[in-house]
Amino acid sequence: MKYKAIIFDLDGTLVDTIADIAASMNRALELHGFPRLNPQEYTSKVGWGIHRLALLTLPPAIQQSGEAQSIAAAVAKDATRFYTEQPLVYSSPYPGIRELVAELKKRGLKTAVLTNKPDPVARLVLNALFPPGSFQHIQGDRLRLPRKPDPRATGELLKALESAPAESMLVGDSEIDMEAAHAVGCYAVGVSWGFRPCPVLEQSGADRIIHRPEELLDCCY
């Protein structure tokens, strides 16, 4: 096999989480007196972590104010609380994903998840939707680590997997994932079923774009 380790993004790659993300963020926005957003408006805003997501959902006038960061922090804190309480009302793995992960494990590949979602929430979602042992490592947003696409985030996970970048693949649905892969020298695979359109993946340097989960198996050889 050409690759020994597969690192997956979570939101928009393994699991369609946008409705639950929108629900928790909209509750937080309403709590702070701001308007709700349509769930589809979130697809271009997610991926950089909860604080930036909260900032991007605020009205433009608030985003440009001197209080933007503190307001976003308060909204993010409440959104995280709401999401932790109800992370799985609408979310489910994309068709064929569970089967893909099982097949990768069967073939002896190392599998892991690298996400900018808060680490406790990421674990709640993955442990509920996938069989035990599906992923050797799960790395969400933690205080001591930078977020993707910072190479330190991916580098930490590669160390845990004991896998070199040249023998590792990073699979995701956004420009953040493609940049994270190239920052350390991993093969960057974009998925077309996620939250970003294919042109975004192409422009951000995807080495390959797949349209069905099972196509990933062909990339491993």
KAUR-V436864 format. One record per residue. RES is the residue in one small letter. SS is DSSP state (H for helix, E for strand, L for the rest). PSI is psi as a letter, one per 20 degrees, with the letter a starting at -180 (none if undefined). OMEGA is omega in radians with two decimals (* if undefined). Layout:
{{RES & SS & PSI & OMEGA} {RES & SS & PSI & OMEGA}}
This chain:
{{m & L & q & 3.14} {k & L & h & -3.12} {y & L & q & -3.10} {k & L & h & -3.10} {a & E & p & 3.11} {i & E & o & 3.09} {i & E & p & -3.13} {f & E & q & 2.80} {d & L & r & -3.13} {l & L & f & -3.05} {d & E & p & 3.12} {g & L & i & -3.14} {t & L & g & 3.08} {l & L & g & -3.00} {v & E & p & 3.02} {d & E & n & -3.03} {t & L & j & -2.91} {i & H & h & -3.11} {a & H & h & 3.11} {d & H & h & 3.06} {i & H & g & -3.14} {a & H & g & -3.11} {a & H & g & -3.12} {s & H & g & 3.13} {m & H & g & -3.13} {n & H & h & 3.06} {r & H & g & -3.14} {a & H & g & 3.12} {l & H & g & 3.12} {e & H & h & 3.13} {l & H & h & -3.12} {h & L & j & 3.05} {g & L & k & -3.13} {f & L & q & -3.12} {p & L & q & 3.07} {r & L & q & 3.04} {l & L & q & 3.00} {n & L & p & -3.12} {p & H & h & -3.11} {q & H & h & 3.08} {e & H & i & -3.11} {y & H & i & -3.02} {t & L & h & 3.13} {s & L & i & -3.05} {k & L & h & -3.08} {v & L & r & 3.01} {g & L & h & -3.07} {w & L & i & -3.09} {g & L & r & -2.99} {i & H & h & -3.11} {h & H & g & 3.14} {r & H & h & 3.08} {l & H & g & 3.12} {a & H & g & 3.13} {l & H & g & -3.10} {l & H & i & -3.14} {t & H & i & 3.14} {l & L & q & 3.06} {p & L & q & -3.09} {p & H & g & -3.12} {a & H & h & 3.12} {i & H & h & 3.14} {q & H & h & -3.07} {q & L & j & -3.12} {s & L & r & 3.12} {g & L & i & -3.13} {e & L & j & -3.02} {a & H & g & -3.05} {q & H & g & -3.13} {s & H & h & 3.09} {i & H & g & 3.12} {a & H & h & 3.12} {a & H & g & 3.13} {a & H & g & 3.11} {v & H & g & 3.14} {a & H & g & 3.13} {k & H & g & -3.14} {d & H & h & 3.12} {a & H & g & 3.10} {t & H & g & 3.11} {r & H & g & 3.14} {f & H & g & -3.12} {y & H & g & 3.13} {t & H & h & 3.12} {e & H & h & -3.09} {q & L & m & -3.08} {p & L & i & -2.93} {l & L & k & 3.10} {v & L & g & -3.05} {y & L & i & -2.97} {s & L & q & 3.06} {s & E & q & 3.08} {p & E & q & 3.06} {y & L & q & 3.14} {p & L & p & 3.10} {g & L & i & -3.09} {i & H & g & 3.13} {r & H & g & -3.14} {e & H & h & 3.12} {l & H & g & -3.12} {v & H & g & 3.12} {a & H & g & -3.13} {e & H & h & 3.10} {l & H & g & 3.10} {k & H & g & 3.14} {k & H & h & -3.13} {r & L & i & 3.05} {g & L & j & 3.10} {l & L & q & 3.04} {k & E & p & -3.14} {t & E & q & -3.12} {a & E & r & 3.10} {v & E & p & 3.06} {l & E & o & -3.05} {t & E & q & 3.04} {n & E & j & 3.01} {k & E & q & 3.09} {p & E & p & -3.01} {d & H & g & -3.13} {p & H & h & 3.14} {v & H & g & 3.11} {a & H & g & -3.14} {r & H & h & 3.08} {l & H & g & -3.10} {v & H & g & -3.06} {l & H & g & -3.14} {n & H & h & 3.13} {a & H & h & -2.99} {l & H & i & -3.12} {f & L & q & 3.12} {p & L & q & 3.09} {p & L & q & 3.11} {g & L & j & 3.13} {s & L & h & -3.10} {f & L & p & -3.13} {q & L & h & 3.12} {h & E & q & 3.03} {i & E & p & -3.12} {q & E & o & 3.06} {g & E & a & -3.13} {d & E & o & 3.13} {r & L & q & -3.05} {l & L & h & -3.02} {r & L & i & -3.10} {l & L & q & 3.00} {p & L & r & 3.12} {r & L & r & 2.95} {k & L & q & 0.12} {p & L & j & 3.10} {d & L & p & -3.08} {p & H & h & 3.13} {r & H & h & 3.12} {a & H & g & 3.13} {t & H & h & -3.14} {g & H & h & 3.11} {e & H & g & -3.13} {l & H & h & 3.10} {l & H & h & 3.07} {k & H & g & -3.14} {a & H & h & -3.14} {l & H & i & -3.05} {e & L & l & -3.09} {s & L & p & 3.11} {a & L & q & 3.12} {p & H & h & -3.09} {a & H & i & 3.12} {e & H & k & -3.09} {s & E & q & -3.12} {m & E & p & 3.06} {l & E & p & -3.03} {v & E & p & -3.13} {g & E & r & -3.05} {d & L & j & -3.04} {s & L & r & 3.06} {e & H & h & 3.13} {i & H & g & -3.13} {d & H & g & 3.13} {m & H & g & 3.12} {e & H & h & 3.13} {a & H & g & 3.13} {a & H & g & -3.08} {h & H & h & -3.14} {a & H & h & -3.14} {v & H & i & 3.11} {g & L & j & 3.04} {c & L & q & 3.03} {y & E & p & -3.03} {a & E & o & 3.11} {v & E & p & 3.08} {g & E & q & 3.09} {v & E & p & -3.03} {s & L & i & -3.06} {w & L & j & -3.03} {g & L & b & -2.98} {f & L & i & -3.14} {r & L & q & 3.09} {p & L & q & -3.10} {c & H & h & 3.13} {p & H & h & 3.09} {v & H & g & 3.12} {l & H & g & 3.13} {e & H & g & -3.10} {q & H & h & -3.12} {s & L & j & 2.96} {g & L & k & 3.08} {a & L & p & 3.08} {d & L & h & 3.08} {r & E & q & 3.05} {i & E & p & 3.12} {i & E & q & -3.06} {h & L & i & 3.07} {r & L & q & -3.10} {p & L & h & -3.06} {e & L & i & 3.10} {e & H & h & -3.14} {l & H & h & -3.14} {l & H & h & 3.13} {d & H & h & -3.12} {c & H & i & -3.02} {c & L & i & -3.03} {y & L & none & *}}
